[in-house]
């Protein structure tokens, strides 16, 4: 009801009392679609909001103009005095008559809201917003004046279509009431708005007319500015008490302007609260899903690495039976003393039996190291999973902006670890990564560029100095980055090989066999000034041969 006709009716009275005869000092904007009018004789200002979702006008006793990032408007009327402030007889348009004979129109028409300056002949001279403005409403109403509202409505009821519902009838007959007041009429009358007007009994009609007349009388009396709150959420602003919100907490104010200002501020604050809470919640849920996927991947790798004992056993058996094999053999059958049976062991024909034994001992050593690394990673991600679950549970119990601010400030480190960047207790709006995304051995994330410009974005903005950067050698292809959390994070050879395979896959060499792929750390990749999209310069690279392929599944991970 910020721009309800009756709200504006009383607001015009407040504005006339405060600004009649005052000289305009400045008219400026320092906030999107909001205009400020200041005066020489007073610190008070008139504030007009033309945002489609929230139109408003009110005055504030004090207001400071920012030193920068503000724009002046309507220079031609600076220094003129306000002679008169009136409300259009049937529309949400406030007219400010100036001593220069100019007219400043404040049209609060939702998406068509604007402030328009007219010359002394009524021609538009300047507008606040460069939009297609609504037609300038005439000074006299086109419809019947409703001085005797009961008589007016009786006539309307008699002429109403038999199929018109009560709700349709009220909306068309009382457009100045608005949605909230129409609902209030139905509640006080205990009427279903969907029933046809023609079905109303004489008693129901009488009750309807009486209640409408009573509400209108209340609207024209000295206003009682009220904001109804559901918890901390501002639900409705009104200038009269409303039965539909009788169960909610309410706060009254000394002026409509004070109430409007408070309602706007609390609405914005509550909107930011829900937006921030929702963003944190979604980010935590998304991060939890990623962590659980990584944990699953690590557990799979751990099961595969548990062949350490088998490799050691093969090596020991080969050393004990060196005479049974020779260089060039692809396998050897030996007696397995553990089972008492025969065991066939695969050999590398390019190696001697002793070298094959050492090969199995090396594989056992690498597997043991991999197990230790993966267990450390599993512990790290399990701890992160636990922390995120605790944060999600805490977030569920938060219902106020102060509690949310405290939550953010107390958990900044944990939230940052979860990939949520916060600054001064405000949530950054995370966009989806604009790259192809894969997961490789150990749960590491791999990002893949989609075009020359996209490659530049990936390499220059999303690649940290410890990340591993890949590109097919001698051919065009995508930039590929394996994300590494820190210096101490040891990436497995399998993960590196998989990332190289991805780089080969997203290149002109996709259909080749083994492809040479360049790899280096992110700190050794740079973009020369003036270089075309996708072209970079690298230092300290090494070459890996990889088969063009995607890890396990060729489906990308959704960000």
Order of alpha helices (4+ residues) and beta strands (2+ residues): alpha-beta-beta-beta-beta-beta-beta-beta-beta-beta-beta-alpha-alpha-alpha-alpha-beta-beta-beta-alpha-alpha-beta-beta-alpha-alpha-alpha-beta-beta-beta-beta-alpha-beta-beta-alpha-beta-beta-beta-beta
